[in-house]
Amino acid sequence: MDIETLIKERRSVSLFEDKPVSIDLVKEMLKTSVWVPNHKMTQPWRFTIITGETKEQLANLAGDFMARGKTGEDKDRAFNKAYGTFSQVPVYVMVFMNESHELKRRQEDYASTSLIIHNLSLIGWEKGLGMIWKTGPLTDTEAFRELIGVKPGEKFVGMIQLGYPKKVPRAMPRMDLDTRITELN
């Protein structure tokens, strides 16, 4: 598949088949994904791949987080929904970056690390894998950060949910880019 088609056909996928994903494949995809522009070659990124027992702990943590403040059936429903959503993901890739004390460097490093996530999504799509990049209130909790091993001086960039798509969403329309292009001569 040519790169233009790959870019246009890739989708964010959040529902996965109950099919294992090779950790070796994920590692190889990451090794290719890091070939991004990176000012001063700081290469600030780090990754944690989560499966098995840690994935179970993550699903329980998500369930508890979503159930907090609720009671009775509402609490059970919220827990079960979040637990089910998290436990059906075959592989998680947690993405971190060293956080420079210099604002400009921090912004450039974040941009480079974000490009890795996009590269990973394109490589995965080409190999029949779908993924979605997630952050949100759960990822800001101390329990989450402790579970996934965020180190002092690191920024958590994203939780990548990765697997073989069970359902591929339809394409969302894009704006007419001609309204956002300026030519200066």
C-alpha positions in Angstrom: 0.0 0.0 0.0 1.4 3.4 -0.9 1.9 6.0 1.9 -0.9 8.3 0.8 -3.4 5.5 0.9 -2.1 4.3 4.2 -2.4 7.7 5.8 -6.0 8.2 4.4 -7.2 4.7 5.4 -5.8 4.5 8.9 -8.4 4.7 11.6 -8.3 5.0 15.4 -9.6 1.6 16.6 -10.8 0.9 20.1 -12.6 -2.5 19.7 -10.3 -5.5 19.2 -10.5 -9.1 18.3 -9.6 -11.7 21.0 -6.4 -12.5 19.3 -2.9 -12.1 20.7 -0.4 -9.6 19.3 3.3 -10.6 19.2 5.3 -8.6 21.6 8.3 -9.1 19.2 6.2 -7.5 16.5 5.4 -4.5 18.7 9.1 -4.0 19.6 10.0 -4.1 15.9 7.3 -1.6 15.1 8.6 0.7 17.9 12.2 0.4 16.6 11.1 1.7 13.2 8.7 4.3 14.7 11.5 6.2 16.4 13.0 7.4 13.1 11.4 10.8 13.5 12.8 14.3 13.3 14.2 15.2 16.8 15.8 18.5 17.4 19.3 18.1 19.0 18.7 14.3 18.9 17.6 14.3 22.5 15.6 11.0 21.9 13.7 11.6 25.1 11.2 8.7 24.7 10.7 5.5 26.6 8.1 2.8 26.2 6.4 0.1 28.5 4.5 -2.7 26.9 1.7 -4.1 29.1 0.0 -7.4 28.9 -1.0 -10.2 31.3 -1.3 -9.5 35.0 -0.4 -5.8 34.7 -3.2 -5.5 32.1 -5.6 -7.1 34.5 -4.5 -4.6 37.2 -5.0 -1.7 34.7 -8.5 -2.9 33.9 -9.3 -3.1 37.6 -7.9 0.4 38.2 -10.0 1.7 35.3 -13.1 0.0 36.8 -12.5 1.5 40.2 -11.8 4.9 38.8 -15.1 5.0 36.8 -17.1 3.5 39.7 -15.9 6.1 42.3 -18.7 8.2 43.7 -21.4 5.8 42.5 -23.4 3.3 44.5 -25.3 0.1 44.0 -26.0 -1.0 40.4 -24.7 2.3 39.0 -21.3 1.5 40.6 -21.3 -2.1 39.4 -22.3 -1.0 35.9 -19.6 1.7 35.7 -16.9 -0.7 37.0 -17.9 -3.5 34.6 -18.0 -1.2 31.6 -14.6 0.3 32.2 -13.1 -3.1 33.2 -14.5 -4.7 30.0 -13.2 -1.8 27.8 -9.7 -2.1 29.2 -9.5 -5.9 29.5 -10.4 -6.4 25.8 -7.3 -4.6 24.6 -4.6 -7.1 23.7 -1.6 -4.9 24.2 -0.9 -1.5 25.8 2.1 0.6 24.9 2.8 3.3 27.4 4.8 6.2 26.0 6.9 8.5 28.2 9.4 11.3 27.5 12.0 13.0 29.6 10.8 16.4 30.4 13.4 19.1 29.8 13.4 22.2 32.1 13.6 24.3 28.9 10.1 25.0 27.5 11.3 25.0 23.8 13.1 21.7 24.2 10.1 20.2 26.0 7.8 21.3 23.2 10.1 19.9 20.5 10.5 16.6 22.4 6.8 16.3 22.8 6.3 16.8 19.1 8.9 14.2 18.2 7.4 11.7 20.7 3.9 12.3 19.2 5.3 11.6 15.8 6.5 8.2 17.0 2.9 7.4 18.0 1.7 8.4 14.6 4.4 6.3 12.9 3.4 3.4 15.1 -0.2 3.7 14.0 0.7 3.7 10.4 3.1 0.7 10.7 0.5 -1.1 12.7 -2.2 -0.4 10.1 0.0 -1.7 7.3 0.4 -4.9 9.3 -3.4 -5.3 10.0 -3.3 -3.8 13.5 -5.4 -1.0 14.8 -4.7 1.3 17.7 -5.9 4.4 19.6 -3.9 7.0 21.5 -5.5 7.7 24.9 -5.0 10.1 27.8 -7.6 11.4 30.2 -8.4 11.8 33.9 -7.4 8.2 34.8 -3.9 8.7 33.4 -3.4 11.7 35.8 -3.9 9.6 38.9 -1.1 8.5 41.2 -2.3 4.9 41.1 -2.1 4.8 37.3 1.3 6.5 37.2 2.6 4.1 39.8 1.2 1.0 38.0 2.8 1.9 34.7 6.1 3.1 36.2 6.3 6.8 35.4 9.7 7.9 36.6 10.6 11.3 38.2 11.3 13.9 35.4 9.1 12.0 32.9 6.0 13.1 31.1 3.4 10.5 30.3 2.6 11.1 26.7 0.0 8.4 25.9 -1.6 5.0 26.5 -1.6 3.2 23.1 -4.2 0.5 22.9 -3.2 -2.0 20.2 -4.7 -5.1 18.6 -6.4 -6.6 15.6 -9.5 -4.5 14.8 -12.9 -6.1 15.6 -14.6 -3.0 14.1 -13.1 -0.3 12.0 -14.8 3.1 12.3 -15.8 4.9 9.1 -13.7 7.8 7.9 -14.6 11.2 9.5 -14.9 14.1 7.0 -12.0 16.5 6.8 -12.3 20.2 6.2 -11.5 21.8 2.9 -7.9 22.6 3.5 -7.8 25.3 0.8 -9.4 27.5 3.5 -6.4 27.0 5.7 -3.6 27.4 3.2 -2.0 30.8 2.7 0.5 31.5 -0.1 3.1 34.2 0.3 5.1 35.2 -2.7 
